């Protein structure tokens, strides 16, 4: 009888752990974009709402990260400088380097899923 009780407790603990994992909201992944050779890489990204994108200037000249709608704007980033922005609203965000306007990129932000999703208004 003791073995059955022990087995039942083990099974119950395993089921409880699985239920906890299933109801825990997924964390948005943070993403890195490298600035190098007058390009953003990757140029196009898809992230979940709540993700933070960090741009790092790996060029030896300054660059900026500027949203076409001014949702975000970095200062001039010298070599190895970083700029981060957390995307909380789903949508498409186009951006460019204000010092070199031919440098462009796009971030597509998808709605979060699960219990951390924002309910529709």
N, C-alpha and C positions, 0 to 999 in steps of 0.2 A: 504494500500500500504506500510506503514511503517513496518508492521509486516512481509510482504513478503521480503522487503529489508533486514531486520534484520535477517530473516531466511536464506536468500541467503548468507549474509556475514558470518554467523555462519557455514554454510555448506562449503563455500569456505575456511574458516580458518581451518576446520577439515581436508579437503582434502589436503591442503597445508602441514599441520603437518604430515599426513600420508606419503606424498611424501618425506618429509625431512627425516623421519625415514627410509624409504625404500632405500634411497640413501646414508645414513650415513654408513661408513664402520664399520663392527663389530670389536670390540676390542678383541685382543687375551687374553684369560684368563690366569692369573698367577696361578701356581700350586705349592703346597707344598709337599715335600717328607720328611718323618721322618726317621731318622737313629736311630734304637733301637734294642737291643738284637741281634746285629751283622747282621742286615738285613736293606734293604732299603724298605720303605713302602709308597706307593705301589711300587712294584718291576718293573712293566711294566706300562708305561704311553703313552697316545696318546694325542698330543697337536697340535694346529695350529701354523703355522709360525708366529713369533713375540711374542710367549708366553715366559714368564720368569718362570723358575723352581727354587725354593729355597729349598735347603736341610738344615735340622736342626738336629744337633747331640744331641740326647736325651739319649745317652749312657754315662756312666761315664768313658769311655776311648776314646782316639782320633781315628778319622776315616778320610779318604779322599774321595773325589769324583773325579775320574779320567777317562776321556774318553779313550777308547782303541785306538783311533786315535790321541789322544792328542788335540782334538778340545777344551777341557776345562780341567782344573786341579785345584783343591783347595789346599790350604795349609792344614796341619793337623788341623782338627777341634776339639777343646776341647768341653767339655760338654756345650750345649746351643749355641755354635758357629753356624753361618749360612754361606752358600755359595750359590750364585745365578748366573745363566747363562741364557741369552736370546737366544733362538733358532730362527735364521732368515732364515736358509736354510732347506728346506724339506729333509727328509731322516731318516735313523735309526741310532741312537746313542747308542752304548753299553758302559757301564761304570762299574767301580769296585772301591773298596777301596784298595789303594796300600799297606796299612798296613795289610789288611786281604783279600787277593785276592778271597776267596770264596764268598765274598759279591759282588753281581752283580745286575745290573739293565739295563733296556732298555727304551729309549725315542724314540717314533716314531713321527716325525714332519710332519704334513700334510700341503700342500700348503694352503695359505690363500685364502678365497673366497670373491667375491664381488669386490668393487672398490679399496680395499687395496691389492689385489693380485698382485704379481710381474708378468709382462708379460713374456712369454717364450722367450728364447734367440735363 
